Amino acid sequence: MRGTLIAGFLFGILHGLCQPVQSASVVPNFTRGTVTSETTSRTEITEIIHQIEYTTGSSYTVTGTNINIPMNPGPSANYTQIDPGAPFQFSETILGPGIATETHIERTTITDSFSTSISVFTQ
């Protein structure tokens, strides 16, 4: 029985090898053509920037013109005019610990793009 199976298998292989190969020619059915492609895209980016600057200590500044600034300036110092009656400017700033500045920016950028491509082919 086993010999019959092997013989049948070999006969099948030989039969397949002896068959003529059939091929068909491919003939295109067009002579020319075009392909048009259109692509549209939209990109939207939203940015949110929230910046907070803190101070951890105290700051004291004083500036001015025609002002007598003592050797140890401070909130309780005695400031006087150099030339009384003449124009003067005086600015005093005290900054304690906490939030110094806060910036909040929100912006959206939108980019639209459109492209067209055309392919032309002939035979």
C-alpha positions in Angstrom: 0.0 0.0 0.0 2.8 2.4 0.9 4.5 1.7 -2.4 1.3 2.5 -4.3 1.1 5.9 -2.5 4.6 6.8 -3.4 4.2 5.7 -7.0 1.0 7.8 -7.3 2.7 10.8 -5.8 5.7 10.6 -8.2 3.3 10.0 -11.2 1.4 13.2 -10.1 4.6 15.2 -10.0 5.7 14.0 -13.4 2.3 14.6 -14.9 2.4 18.2 -13.7 5.9 18.8 -15.2 4.9 17.5 -18.6 1.9 19.9 -19.0 2.5 22.7 -21.4 2.5 26.2 -19.9 -0.4 28.4 -21.1 0.1 32.2 -21.2 -2.0 35.0 -22.4 -0.8 38.3 -23.7 -1.9 41.4 -21.8 -3.1 44.1 -24.1 -3.9 47.5 -22.4 -7.1 49.0 -23.4 -6.1 52.7 -23.2 -3.8 54.9 -25.1 -3.5 57.9 -22.8 -5.0 59.3 -19.6 -4.6 61.7 -16.7 -5.0 61.3 -13.0 -5.8 64.4 -10.9 -5.3 64.3 -7.1 -6.3 67.0 -4.7 -5.2 67.1 -1.0 -6.6 69.5 1.6 -5.3 69.6 5.2 -5.9 71.8 8.2 -3.6 72.1 11.2 -4.8 73.9 14.3 -2.4 74.4 17.2 -3.5 76.0 20.5 -0.8 77.2 22.9 -1.5 78.3 26.5 1.3 80.0 28.3 0.8 80.8 32.0 3.9 82.2 33.7 4.0 83.3 37.3 7.2 84.9 38.8 7.6 84.9 42.6 9.8 86.8 44.9 10.9 85.2 48.1 12.3 88.2 49.9 11.7 91.9 50.1 12.9 94.7 47.8 13.0 98.4 48.4 14.0 101.0 45.7 13.9 104.7 45.7 14.8 107.1 42.9 14.3 110.8 42.1 15.7 114.1 41.0 16.2 117.1 43.3 15.8 114.7 46.3 18.2 114.2 49.1 18.5 110.4 49.6 20.1 109.5 53.0 22.8 106.9 53.4 20.4 104.2 54.6 17.2 104.6 52.5 14.1 102.8 53.6 10.4 103.1 54.1 10.8 105.2 57.3 13.7 107.4 56.0 13.3 111.1 55.9 13.6 112.4 52.2 13.9 116.1 51.6 14.3 118.4 48.5 17.7 119.6 47.7 16.4 122.9 46.2 13.0 123.6 47.8 10.6 125.1 45.3 12.4 123.6 42.2 10.9 120.8 40.2 11.5 117.3 41.5 10.6 113.7 40.9 10.3 111.0 43.6 9.6 107.2 43.3 9.5 104.7 46.0 8.8 101.0 45.5 8.4 98.3 48.1 8.1 94.7 46.9 7.4 92.0 49.5 7.4 88.2 49.1 4.7 86.7 46.8 3.7 87.0 43.2 5.8 89.6 41.3 4.3 89.2 37.8 1.8 87.0 36.1 1.6 86.5 32.4 -1.2 84.6 30.6 -1.0 84.1 26.8 -3.4 82.0 24.8 -3.0 81.8 21.0 -4.3 79.6 18.2 -2.4 79.1 14.9 -4.4 77.7 12.0 -2.7 76.5 8.8 -4.7 75.5 5.8 -3.0 73.8 2.8 -4.3 72.7 -0.5 -2.4 70.9 -3.3 -3.3 69.6 -6.7 -1.2 67.2 -8.7 -1.8 66.0 -12.3 -0.2 62.9 -13.8 -0.4 62.4 -17.6 0.5 59.1 -19.2 0.5 57.7 -22.7 1.2 54.3 -24.3 
